[in-house]
């Protein structure tokens, strides 16, 4: 009977959300144990947050959820809260993890997609800006060697400076930026084999003067090729964010990308459903242009979080084309709010996910 009650308690806890997030405390890994004795359920919760109100809200919600389980006569919540590491501590940990390429970067987040055309670069750019506006030191590296988008999305046409043999990243909207597109002419095609791609990525990581960063966002090319494998080999990744659109053909490719990161031991922070829905600005009618809910369904099936749903709106594309991401162009609008929620979800996931070690050999 106790085992049955324990399963019911676990299920009830899956309905408890971290404040402001769509993800539950079980999938976050906050719940460390459940035990039921003589009808009394004891739940151990460990979480990392600087917000004591959020911790108490989790305690209260968990107590209510467990107390409502049929067969449970009492509930006890053992909540332990740890503060996230300071910037200085994070920097020291980063140096210990990787003393060669990017020693002062605390966390590296790869934004990836299984196929092109799903808005991965738009998500990466706006995620970086949203993180910077939340007070974090952020860099954005455009690793899409064959189709760099960062120069256009941030409106930068000049070549970067070199000081003491170190490439100086641009800084705009609070984000430090680097892309191969800053170096090549607009009409110059990149016709490179794998080793050249790998060397270029290594140089943009190690030869750029990134300085101290809380987060470095990587805008990866679509697919599962040389760029992705190079990144997993060279640096420790804090996690990957998979971008997809709701239709089945995109979701199939998203699954492949997700499984690739799992195969090389990179934590998958979750899925972002881009172009999720369209709301007519004139009549307010909501239309699911590319269907809806596929990202949430795929996240459930694969056991990862749905980090966010980004609406389809011409203003998002127009902002990117004009060099002003929507989080800059309309910072108080509903679309920017969606990216702010995404940044919060990524931040929370980073606090609870162990960093992957670089892969020495890909078989």
C-alpha positions in Angstrom: 0.0 0.0 0.0 2.9 2.4 0.8 4.4 1.9 -2.7 1.0 2.8 -4.3 0.7 5.9 -2.1 4.3 6.9 -3.0 3.5 6.7 -6.7 0.4 8.9 -6.1 2.5 11.4 -4.3 5.0 11.6 -7.1 2.2 12.1 -9.6 0.7 14.9 -7.4 4.1 16.6 -7.2 4.2 16.7 -11.0 1.5 19.2 -10.9 3.6 21.6 -8.8 5.2 24.3 -10.9 8.2 26.4 -10.1 6.8 30.0 -9.8 6.7 31.6 -13.2 7.6 28.4 -15.1 5.6 25.9 -17.0 7.9 23.1 -15.8 7.1 21.0 -12.7 9.5 20.4 -9.7 9.8 16.7 -10.5 11.1 17.2 -14.0 13.4 19.9 -12.7 14.9 17.3 -10.4 14.1 19.2 -7.2 12.2 16.3 -5.6 14.9 14.0 -4.1 12.8 11.4 -2.4 9.3 10.4 -1.3 8.4 8.0 1.5 5.1 7.1 3.1 4.7 5.5 6.5 1.4 5.0 8.3 -0.3 7.3 5.8 2.2 10.2 6.4 4.1 11.3 3.3 7.5 12.8 3.7 8.9 14.6 0.7 12.6 15.8 0.3 13.0 18.8 -2.0 16.3 20.4 -2.8 16.4 23.5 -5.0 18.7 26.3 -6.1 17.3 29.9 -6.1 18.0 33.3 -4.8 14.3 34.0 -4.3 13.1 32.9 -0.8 9.5 33.7 -1.8 9.7 31.2 -4.7 11.0 28.5 -2.4 8.2 29.0 0.1 5.7 29.0 -2.7 7.0 25.6 -3.8 6.8 24.4 -0.2 3.2 25.5 0.1 2.1 24.1 -3.2 3.8 20.8 -2.6 2.2 20.5 0.9 -1.2 21.2 -0.6 -0.7 18.7 -3.5 0.6 15.9 -1.3 -2.1 16.6 1.4 -4.8 16.1 -1.3 -3.7 12.7 -2.3 -6.3 10.0 -1.5 -5.0 7.8 1.3 -2.4 10.3 2.7 -3.3 11.4 6.2 -0.4 13.8 6.7 2.3 15.5 4.8 5.8 16.8 5.7 8.0 18.8 3.3 11.8 18.8 3.9 12.9 21.8 1.8 16.5 22.6 1.4 17.5 25.8 -0.5 20.9 26.6 -1.8 22.0 29.9 -3.3 23.4 29.8 -6.9 27.1 30.4 -7.1 28.3 34.0 -7.4 29.8 35.3 -10.6 33.2 34.9 -9.2 32.6 31.3 -8.1 31.1 30.5 -11.5 34.1 31.9 -13.2 36.5 29.9 -11.1 34.5 26.7 -11.8 34.6 27.5 -15.5 38.4 27.9 -15.4 38.7 24.6 -13.7 36.5 22.9 -16.3 38.2 24.3 -19.3 41.5 26.2 -18.9 42.3 26.5 -22.6 39.5 27.8 -24.9 37.0 29.9 -22.9 38.3 29.9 -19.3 36.0 32.8 -18.1 32.7 31.5 -19.5 30.6 30.0 -16.8 28.0 28.3 -19.0 27.7 27.5 -22.7 24.2 26.9 -24.1 23.8 25.5 -27.6 20.7 26.5 -29.6 20.1 23.8 -32.2 17.5 22.5 -34.6 17.1 19.3 -36.7 16.3 21.3 -39.8 16.6 24.7 -41.3 13.8 27.3 -41.5 12.4 26.9 -38.0 13.7 30.2 -36.6 16.7 28.9 -34.6 18.8 32.0 -35.1 15.9 34.3 -34.2 15.4 32.3 -31.0 19.1 32.4 -30.2 19.4 36.1 -30.8 16.4 37.0 -28.7 17.3 34.6 -25.9 20.7 36.2 -25.7 19.2 39.7 -25.5 16.6 38.6 -22.9 19.3 37.1 -20.7 21.4 40.3 -21.0 18.4 42.4 -20.0 18.0 40.2 -17.0 21.4 41.4 -15.8 23.6 38.5 -17.0 26.8 38.9 -18.9 26.1 37.2 -22.2 27.9 36.3 -25.4 26.4 35.1 -28.7 28.6 33.0 -31.1 27.2 32.4 -34.6 28.5 28.9 -35.3 26.4 28.6 -38.5 29.4 28.6 -40.7 27.5 28.2 -44.0 24.7 30.6 -43.2 25.6 33.2 -40.5 22.7 35.3 -39.4 24.0 37.3 -36.5 25.5 40.2 -38.6 22.1 40.9 -40.1 20.1 40.3 -36.9 22.2 42.8 -35.0 22.8 45.2 -37.8 26.6 45.0 -37.9 28.6 45.3 -41.1 32.1 46.2 -39.9 35.0 43.8 -39.4 36.1 43.1 -35.8 39.2 44.6 -34.4 42.3 42.6 -33.3 44.2 43.6 -30.2 47.2 41.6 -29.0 46.3 38.8 -31.4 42.9 38.5 -29.8 39.7 39.1 -31.9 37.5 41.7 -30.1 33.8 40.8 -30.1 31.2 43.4 -30.9 28.9 44.4 -28.1 25.4 45.5 -28.9 22.2 45.5 -26.9 24.3 44.2 -24.0 25.5 41.1 -25.8 29.0 40.3 -27.0 28.9 39.0 -30.6 31.0 37.0 -32.9 30.3 35.5 -36.3 32.2 34.3 -39.4 29.9 36.7 -41.2 31.8 39.6 -39.7 34.9 38.5 -41.5 33.7 37.2 -44.9 32.1 39.3 -47.6 28.3 39.0 -47.9 28.4 37.3 -51.3 31.3 34.9 -50.5 30.2 31.3 -50.2 31.8 29.1 -47.6 33.0 25.9 -49.4 34.8 24.1 -46.7 35.3 20.5 -45.7 35.0 19.3 -42.2 38.5 20.0 -40.9 38.3 23.6 -42.0 34.9 24.0 -40.3 36.3 22.5 -37.1 39.3 24.8 -37.1 37.1 27.9 -37.7 34.9 27.1 -34.8 37.9 26.5 -32.5 39.3 29.8 -33.5 36.0 31.7 -32.8 35.9 30.1 -29.4 39.6 30.4 -28.4 40.9 33.4 -30.3 38.1 35.7 -29.4 38.5 37.9 -26.3 35.1 36.9 -24.7 36.1 38.0 -21.2 34.0 37.0 -18.2 30.6 35.7 -19.2 27.7 34.2 -17.3 26.3 32.5 -20.5 27.7 32.0 -24.0 24.9 31.2 -26.4 25.9 29.2 -29.5 23.7 29.5 -32.6 24.5 26.2 -34.3 23.8 25.3 -37.9 20.8 23.0 -38.5 21.4 19.2 -38.5 23.9 17.0 -36.8 27.1 17.6 -38.6 30.7 18.7 -38.1 29.9 21.9 -36.2 27.8 20.2 -33.6 30.4 17.5 -33.0 33.3 20.0 -32.9 31.5 22.0 -30.2 30.9 18.9 -28.1 34.5 17.8 -28.4 36.1 21.1 -27.6 34.1 22.6 -24.7 31.9 21.6 -21.8 28.3 22.4 -22.6 25.8 23.3 -19.9 23.0 22.2 -22.2 21.2 22.3 -25.5 18.0 24.0 -26.5 16.2 22.4 -29.4 14.1 24.7 -31.6 11.2 23.3 -33.7 8.0 24.3 -35.3 4.7 22.4 -34.6 4.4 20.4 -37.8 5.3 16.7 -37.8 8.2 17.0 -40.4 10.0 19.6 -38.2 9.4 17.5 -35.0 10.9 14.4 -36.6 14.1 16.3 -37.3 14.0 17.9 -33.8 13.9 14.4 -32.3 17.1 13.5 -34.3 18.9 16.6 -33.0 17.8 15.9 -29.5 19.0 12.3 -29.6 22.3 13.4 -31.1 23.0 15.6 -28.0 22.0 12.7 -25.7 24.4 10.4 -27.6 27.3 12.6 -26.9 26.3 13.2 -23.3 25.1 16.8 -23.6 22.1 17.7 -21.3 19.1 18.7 -23.3 17.5 21.7 -21.4 14.3 21.4 -23.4 12.3 22.2 -26.5 11.1 25.6 -27.9 8.1 25.6 -30.2 8.6 28.5 -32.5 5.9 29.9 -34.8 3.5 28.3 -32.3 0.4 30.3 -33.1 -0.7 33.5 -35.0 -3.0 36.1 -33.5 -4.5 38.5 -36.0 -3.6 42.0 -35.0 -7.0 43.3 -36.4 -9.6 40.9 -35.2 -7.7 38.9 -32.5 -8.5 35.6 -34.1 -5.9 32.9 -33.2 -4.8 30.7 -36.0 -2.5 27.6 -35.8 -0.7 28.2 -39.1 1.7 25.3 -38.6 -0.6 23.3 -36.3 -0.1 23.6 -32.6 1.0 21.6 -29.6 3.6 19.4 -31.3 6.4 20.8 -29.2 4.6 20.0 -26.0 3.7 16.5 -27.1 7.3 15.8 -28.2 8.7 17.1 -25.0 6.4 14.8 -23.0 7.3 11.8 -25.1 11.1 12.4 -24.8 11.0 13.4 -21.2 12.3 16.9 -21.5 10.8 20.3 -20.7 8.8 22.6 -23.0 10.8 25.7 -22.4 8.5 28.1 -24.3 6.1 28.7 -27.2 7.0 31.6 -29.4 4.2 33.1 -31.5 4.3 33.7 -35.3 4.3 37.4 -36.1 5.8 39.5 -38.9 7.2 41.9 -36.4 9.7 39.3 -35.2 11.0 38.7 -38.7 11.0 42.4 -39.5 13.0 43.2 -36.3 15.6 40.6 -37.2 16.0 41.9 -40.8 16.3 45.5 -39.5 19.1 44.5 -37.0 16.9 45.0 -33.9 15.6 41.8 -32.3 12.0 41.9 -31.1 13.2 42.0 -27.5 14.9 45.3 -28.4 12.3 46.7 -30.8 9.3 46.0 -28.7 10.7 45.2 -25.2 7.3 45.5 -23.5 5.3 43.6 -26.1 3.9 40.1 -25.8 6.5 38.6 -28.2 9.4 39.9 -26.1 7.6 38.6 -23.0 7.7 35.1 -24.6 11.4 35.3 -24.9 11.8 36.7 -21.4 9.9 33.6 -20.1 12.2 31.4 -22.3 15.3 33.1 -20.7 13.9 32.4 -17.2 13.2 28.8 -18.1 16.8 28.3 -19.4 18.3 30.0 -16.4 16.3 27.8 -14.0 17.3 24.7 -16.0 21.0 25.7 -16.0 20.9 25.9 -12.2 19.8 22.2 -11.9 21.7 20.6 -14.8 25.2 19.2 -14.5 27.6 20.5 -17.2 28.7 17.9 -19.9 32.3 17.2 -20.3 33.9 17.6 -23.8 33.7 14.4 -25.8 37.1 13.1 -26.6 36.1 10.8 -29.5 32.9 10.5 -31.5 32.2 7.0 -32.8 
